Amino acid sequence: MMHPIRSAMRWSLLLLTIMPMFCRASDPHAIDEKVQALLTQMSLEEKVGQLTQYSATWKADGTAPITEEMRDAIEHGLVGAMLNVLGTRDTRQYQELALHARLKIPLLFGLDVIHGYKTTFPIPLAEAASWDLDGIERSARIAATEAAASGIQWTFAPMVDIARDPRWGRVMEGAGEDTLLASRIAYARVRGFQGAGLGETDALMACAKHFAAYGAAVGGRDYNSVDMSERMLWETYLPPFKAAVDAGVATLMNSFNDLNGIPATGNRYLLREVLKGQWNFDGFVVSDWHSIAEMVNHGFAADERDAARLAMTAGNDMDMASGVYRKYLGDLVATGRVPLRLVDEAVGRILRKKFELGLFDDPYRFDDPRREQATLNDPEHGRAARKIAANSIVLLKNSPHVLPLSRSLKTIAFIGPMVKANKDNLGGWSVTVPGVDYSQFVVSQWDALRNKLGDGTRLVYARGCDFVGEDRSGFAEAVDAARQAELVIMSVGEQWTMSGEARSRSNIHLPGVQEDLIKAVQATGKPVVVLINAGRPLIFNWTADNVAAILYTWFLGSEAGNAIADVLVGDVNPSAKLPITFPRSEGQIPLYYNHFNTGRPDVPTAPDRFVSAYIDLESSPRYAFGFGLSYTTFDYSGLSLSGKIMRAGEPITLNLDVRNTGPIAGDEVVQLYSHQLAASVVRPVMELRDFRKVHLEPGQIAHIAFTVDREMLAFYNARLQRVAEPGDIELMVGSSSADIHLRTHISLEE
Ligand code: BGC
């Protein structure tokens, strides 16, 4: 270790030589100059260091002790970023080591801040159900504020993978199956995480992942191959990434899968041609965990050295966790196998972000323990989480007079394995912040409902059964509890560990004996309200057909209990709509609303049985994309168009009225779909084109205007050109993809 005074002298000498670098500047040219100046001083080894990210390993007490090997690497400037180090105390310790290095280049601290930091928001799929872009941006903003106050500068979010297969465990991390909705959400999340811009102490660098097409893994099995047409890639899977880039996303992460035979990590077309070329992305690309080395398993790289070469050549800038850049890249450059300019370019991209973040200005600017304390305990964050959680709950069924709960109910039975759980409400990919006792911090559904109902209503509890397993020994107690009550609420679902990475399921029915428990309780004749907690669409046909009411409550985060209680009693009127189709059976998967018609569609008017269908299954989904009920009702009327013919440069305005026809205030998500009847390539039966979420008091009317233009109707033709082709286009407005209230046609002219 260098003597502190000599160290200080060296620090000030360095300051003199590269002084202009040490002020934070938002001017990109000034930053470029600083980056170039720094690059000229760096050895090849130090450059490779900037391309290397390591992970710390947490201990049970929440600390991330520094190993000797790591300490040595950081002190020699051989590490560019850390993963899984959090909290101002720990990040400062690591940063101090980085500043011992010759060039004192600060470390970046990255973490999976997926749906909140200390305050946990609903899982992203649930939040997507809110269709509330402001709310989603705000939740990312709060997550960023908390994480940045805790020493983090970089989140590995948002995940913007389109997912049409609910068997895939990672559907929980994204915005569902629709490209337009997911793109808008991607934009909102990036804006939320990055706030007023890098350089603010409450902004995180966002990371759009996983580039690309990870959600289309064959069979919904995580990490599996993806084989798709380029047209499908461009039309369905790439737009959310483009939206993130348009929002200014600082980084992208590539995906584990191979895409048409080429692993995404080594996919030059995706990284250099599309992302850095056509889209002019100026941030940097990080590999997924170990994905560079895994190109050997794919059979794409001969060995790890080859994998390092392939990833760097393809345009992957930083190596997460595999260590192969550190091992081989220096030698690959020295032997002429990898051009130095590629390494320089990658290092430059990373350094630029470090400058933009202001880390050269003050490497400890994210390490203020007082700010950390104040931010992590801001009560406003909990209130925001409760609001977005309530807005993410989807009302799937409601028999008259069941929900909202009548205030005159004297006894309610509250049954099921989720009722008294607390941390389970957080769902997968939640952060464990050191020193936070989540069992105290997360309000259980039981406590929240009891607080909400007060002393006037007696709540009777029975667990009934576990999430998994065959044990029915608790059924009798549950039936007994139901018999004592006027109404039963059952909270069932998946264990939170059943969705997320490497959590694909071949069977997505309500697990264990939970549906049998529902049957036993339903047999008492009492009205049964079912809450389904899950990280994906589940299959629960019997329940859907038989119980009185169903709320899909996903995993809603720290405020799950309160949000559920708010909706149960009607303090919040549910307004969420499914961002993903719910199948009737696994055999229907993949099932999504924007499919092609085929030559033999399964429609009621079909002349015979030679249609595209299963002989043992209905073709329709259990719940359609965009579906969700409210405690009030809405009427759609007054459709009018500013014109029937769309000529070049002349958009058409579609007007309509939506009226709240029920007795209470509510929010409606008004959805606009289109269908081009004939084109040079077949078009989906319907595609979401726009939506509005409107709040309406009883009797109130919203006048809604959608602008329909050529860009909205454009698609990729067989030669991958984006075109708006002349033809007849049906426009549909509804409250879900299966509940269209108004239809009209326009004609698009050359
Ligand atoms: C996941 C990424 C995540 C990374 C770091 C990987 O296994 O695929 O989404 O960001 O780990 O935790």
Boltz pocket constraint, residues with backbone or C-beta under 6 A from the ligand:
constraints:
  - pocket:
      binder: B
      contacts: [[A, 112], [A, 156], [A, 209], [A, 288], [A, 289], [A, 501]]
      max_distance: 6.0
